[in-house]
Amino acid sequence: MYQLTNGMTQGDVPKIVVIFPTKNEEATIEHVIRTAKKSHYDPGVIVIDAYSSDRTVIIAHDIGARVIEQGNRMFPAKGIAMKKGIKEAISSNASIALFLDADIKNLTPEWIDKLIDGCINCDMVRGYYQRHSRDAPVTKLIAKPMISAFFPELSHFEQPLSGEVCARTEVWKRLLNQNPPDGWGIDVWFLIEAAMAGYQIKEIFLGTKEHTSFEDYREDVGKLAKMAEQVEFTIIKEAIKYGRIDLHKDVKT
């Protein structure tokens, strides 16, 4: 038996699955899968693919990941992919499921170990990190200001749209039953719904994040308009659901 980062021994290790939602990630998919497999927790790896037209699926399959089509050709559909991933985690009897973005160039096993370590004694753990000053415009201009207005108790979260999220499978199962959105709004939806359900949530600093998708919108953040729209309306719907919509009156204009 070897010693794990949180003092647990191999015999105590819960069953872990790492889930990568993907679409055309051939440039990074081998790196992220091999990195995940190097975790002390020896996780299973599931790829939920949105009908990639490149070699993502071939590469993922060849290096031992379980590859599953998301089951709906709607895109963007991160929510559909995550919901499919949760169902697969439940069916595989995993005790903890960790979602990671598939386009991370500098992913390390330590990221995975830290997130899982944190989840041993917590309901949900979310990663946050340093990013390029021009990165994360939807987080900076939409998600954080709107959360501060409607859910001020959550305004301390640095990355409400984090793609690096770990939770116990029973938590994911309960959230899945609350009808999550299909699109980009699902990340902030999970944060709000988990908090409203009384789950313990914490963020863990993971260092610097370098990801290939930043290059797609580095010179034109207008390419993120659909994401911004979906995140915005998700937060509005949550504010209405929880009777927070009138809190906007306290925002100075």
C-alpha positions as CSV (number, residue, x, y, z in Angstrom):
1,M,0.0,0.0,0.0
2,Y,1.3,3.5,-0.9
3,Q,0.7,6.7,1.0
4,L,-1.6,9.2,-0.7
5,T,-1.4,13.0,-0.6
6,N,-4.1,13.2,2.1
7,G,-2.6,10.4,4.3
8,M,-5.0,7.7,3.0
9,T,-3.6,4.3,2.0
10,Q,-4.4,2.6,-1.2
11,G,-6.9,0.3,0.5
12,D,-8.9,3.3,1.5
13,V,-9.1,4.9,-1.9
14,P,-12.6,5.6,-3.1
15,K,-13.4,4.8,-6.7
16,I,-12.7,7.9,-8.8
17,V,-13.7,8.8,-12.4
18,V,-12.2,11.8,-14.3
19,I,-14.5,13.0,-17.0
20,F,-13.5,15.1,-20.0
21,P,-16.2,16.7,-22.1
22,T,-14.7,17.0,-25.6
23,K,-15.1,18.4,-29.1
24,N,-12.1,18.5,-31.5
25,E,-9.4,18.4,-28.8
26,E,-6.9,16.2,-30.7
27,A,-4.1,18.7,-29.8
28,T,-4.4,18.1,-26.0
29,I,-6.5,15.0,-25.4
30,E,-3.5,12.6,-25.1
31,H,-1.8,14.9,-22.6
32,V,-4.8,15.3,-20.4
33,I,-5.7,11.6,-20.3
34,R,-2.2,10.4,-19.6
35,T,-1.9,13.1,-16.9
36,A,-5.1,12.0,-15.3
37,K,-3.9,8.4,-15.2
38,K,-0.8,9.5,-13.3
39,S,-2.9,10.7,-10.3
40,H,-2.3,8.9,-7.0
41,Y,-5.9,7.9,-7.0
42,D,-5.6,5.8,-10.2
43,P,-8.9,7.1,-11.6
44,G,-10.9,5.8,-14.5
45,V,-11.1,8.2,-17.4
46,I,-14.3,8.9,-19.3
47,V,-14.4,11.1,-22.4
48,I,-17.9,12.4,-23.3
49,D,-17.5,13.5,-26.9
50,A,-19.6,15.9,-28.9
51,Y,-19.1,14.2,-32.3
52,S,-15.6,15.4,-32.9
53,S,-14.5,15.6,-36.5
54,D,-10.8,15.3,-35.8
55,R,-8.8,12.5,-34.1
56,T,-10.0,13.1,-30.6
57,V,-12.0,10.0,-30.2
58,I,-9.4,7.7,-31.9
59,I,-6.6,9.0,-29.7
60,A,-8.7,8.8,-26.5
61,H,-9.7,5.3,-27.2
62,D,-6.2,4.2,-28.1
63,I,-4.7,5.3,-24.8
64,G,-7.4,3.6,-22.7
65,A,-10.1,6.1,-22.0
66,R,-13.7,5.1,-22.1
67,V,-15.3,7.1,-24.9
68,I,-19.0,7.9,-25.1
69,E,-20.9,10.1,-27.5
70,Q,-22.9,12.8,-25.7
71,G,-26.1,11.5,-27.3
72,N,-27.4,14.7,-28.7
73,R,-26.0,16.7,-31.6
74,M,-26.9,20.1,-30.2
75,F,-23.8,22.3,-29.8
76,P,-22.8,24.1,-27.8
77,A,-24.0,21.6,-25.2
78,K,-21.6,21.4,-22.3
79,G,-24.5,20.7,-20.1
80,I,-25.6,17.7,-22.1
81,A,-22.0,16.3,-21.9
82,M,-21.8,16.8,-18.2
83,K,-25.1,15.2,-17.5
84,K,-24.1,12.3,-19.6
85,G,-20.9,12.1,-17.6
86,I,-22.7,12.1,-14.3
87,K,-24.9,9.3,-15.4
88,E,-21.9,7.2,-16.4
89,A,-20.2,7.9,-13.1
90,I,-23.3,6.7,-11.3
91,S,-23.6,3.6,-13.4
92,S,-19.9,2.8,-12.8
93,N,-20.4,3.0,-9.0
94,A,-17.9,5.8,-8.6
95,S,-17.9,7.5,-5.3
96,I,-16.3,10.8,-6.6
97,A,-16.5,12.2,-10.1
98,L,-14.1,15.0,-11.3
99,F,-14.8,17.1,-14.4
100,L,-11.8,18.6,-16.2
101,D,-11.5,20.7,-19.4
102,A,-9.9,18.7,-22.1
103,D,-7.9,21.6,-23.7
104,I,-5.6,22.3,-20.7
105,K,-2.0,22.5,-21.9
106,N,-0.4,22.5,-18.5
107,L,-2.5,20.0,-16.6
108,T,-0.6,18.1,-13.9
109,P,-1.5,15.1,-11.7
110,E,-1.2,17.5,-8.7
111,W,-4.3,19.3,-10.0
112,I,-6.3,16.1,-9.9
113,D,-4.9,15.0,-6.5
114,K,-5.7,18.4,-4.9
115,L,-9.2,18.4,-6.1
116,I,-9.9,14.8,-5.0
117,D,-8.1,15.4,-1.7
118,G,-10.4,18.3,-1.0
119,C,-13.5,16.3,-1.8
120,I,-12.8,13.6,0.7
121,N,-14.1,15.8,3.5
122,C,-16.2,18.2,1.4
123,D,-19.2,18.0,-0.9
124,M,-17.9,19.9,-3.9
125,V,-14.4,21.3,-4.8
126,R,-13.8,23.8,-7.6
127,G,-10.5,24.8,-9.0
128,Y,-9.4,28.4,-9.5
129,Y,-6.2,29.7,-11.1
130,Q,-4.3,32.6,-12.6
131,R,-5.1,33.3,-16.2
132,H,-4.0,35.7,-18.9
133,S,-5.3,39.2,-18.3
134,R,-7.5,39.0,-21.4
135,D,-8.8,35.5,-20.6
136,A,-12.1,34.6,-19.0
137,P,-14.1,37.7,-20.2
138,V,-17.5,35.9,-19.5
139,T,-16.5,35.3,-16.0
140,K,-15.3,38.9,-15.4
141,L,-18.0,40.7,-17.2
142,I,-21.1,38.5,-16.8
143,A,-20.8,35.8,-14.2
144,K,-19.1,37.5,-11.3
145,P,-21.1,40.8,-11.5
146,M,-24.4,39.0,-11.8
147,I,-23.6,36.6,-8.9
148,S,-22.6,39.6,-6.8
149,A,-26.0,41.2,-7.5
150,F,-28.2,38.2,-7.1
151,F,-26.3,35.7,-5.0
152,P,-23.9,37.9,-3.0
153,E,-23.1,35.1,-0.6
154,L,-21.3,33.4,-3.5
155,S,-19.4,36.5,-4.7
156,H,-16.2,35.2,-3.1
157,F,-15.8,32.4,-5.6
158,E,-13.0,33.3,-8.0
159,Q,-14.1,31.0,-10.8
160,P,-17.8,30.5,-10.9
161,L,-17.5,29.0,-14.4
162,S,-14.6,26.7,-13.5
163,G,-14.4,23.5,-15.6
164,E,-12.4,21.8,-12.9
165,V,-15.1,20.6,-10.5
166,C,-15.1,17.6,-8.2
167,A,-17.9,16.2,-6.1
168,R,-19.2,13.1,-4.4
169,T,-21.4,11.2,-6.8
170,E,-24.3,11.4,-4.5
171,V,-24.1,15.2,-4.8
172,W,-24.0,15.0,-8.6
173,K,-26.9,12.6,-8.6
174,R,-29.1,15.0,-6.5
175,L,-28.1,18.0,-8.7
176,L,-28.8,15.9,-11.9
177,N,-32.4,15.4,-10.6
178,Q,-32.9,19.2,-10.5
179,N,-32.9,19.5,-14.3
180,P,-29.6,21.2,-15.2
181,P,-29.4,23.3,-18.3
182,D,-28.0,21.8,-21.5
183,G,-25.5,24.6,-22.5
184,W,-22.7,26.7,-21.1
185,G,-24.8,27.8,-18.1
186,I,-24.3,24.5,-16.4
187,D,-21.1,25.4,-14.5
188,V,-22.6,28.4,-12.7
189,W,-25.9,26.5,-12.3
190,F,-24.1,23.7,-10.4
191,L,-22.4,26.3,-8.1
192,I,-25.7,28.0,-7.3
193,E,-27.8,24.9,-6.9
194,A,-25.2,23.2,-4.7
195,A,-25.0,26.2,-2.5
196,M,-28.8,26.6,-2.3
197,A,-29.0,22.9,-1.3
198,G,-26.6,23.6,1.6
199,Y,-23.6,21.6,0.3
200,Q,-20.2,22.6,1.5
201,I,-18.2,24.0,-1.4
202,K,-14.7,25.2,-1.5
203,E,-12.2,26.5,-4.1
204,I,-8.6,25.2,-4.4
205,F,-5.9,27.2,-6.1
206,L,-4.3,25.2,-9.0
207,G,-1.7,27.7,-10.2
208,T,-1.7,29.0,-13.8
209,K,-4.1,27.7,-16.4
210,E,-3.1,27.6,-20.0
211,H,-5.7,26.3,-22.5
212,T,-6.0,26.2,-26.2
213,S,-9.5,27.6,-26.4
214,F,-8.1,31.0,-25.3
215,E,-6.5,31.3,-28.7
216,D,-9.9,31.0,-30.3
217,Y,-11.2,34.2,-28.7
218,R,-8.0,36.0,-27.7
219,E,-8.4,38.7,-30.4
220,D,-12.2,38.6,-30.6
221,V,-14.2,38.0,-27.4
222,G,-17.4,38.3,-29.5
223,K,-16.9,34.6,-30.3
224,L,-18.1,34.0,-26.7
225,A,-21.4,35.7,-27.2
226,K,-23.4,32.5,-27.0
227,M,-21.6,31.4,-23.9
228,A,-22.3,34.9,-22.3
229,E,-25.9,34.7,-23.3
230,Q,-26.4,31.2,-21.8
231,V,-24.6,32.1,-18.6
232,E,-26.5,35.3,-18.2
233,F,-29.9,33.7,-18.6
234,T,-29.0,30.8,-16.3
235,I,-28.2,33.2,-13.5
236,I,-31.4,35.2,-14.2
237,K,-33.5,32.0,-14.0
238,E,-31.8,31.0,-10.8
239,A,-32.4,34.5,-9.3
240,I,-36.1,34.2,-10.2
241,K,-36.3,30.6,-8.8
242,Y,-34.9,31.7,-5.5
243,G,-36.7,35.0,-5.2
244,R,-33.5,37.0,-5.7
245,I,-34.5,39.0,-8.8
246,D,-35.4,42.2,-6.8
247,L,-31.8,42.3,-5.4
248,H,-30.8,44.2,-8.6
249,K,-32.4,47.3,-7.1
250,D,-29.4,47.5,-4.7
251,V,-27.0,47.8,-7.6
252,K,-25.9,51.4,-8.2
253,T,-26.1,52.6,-11.8
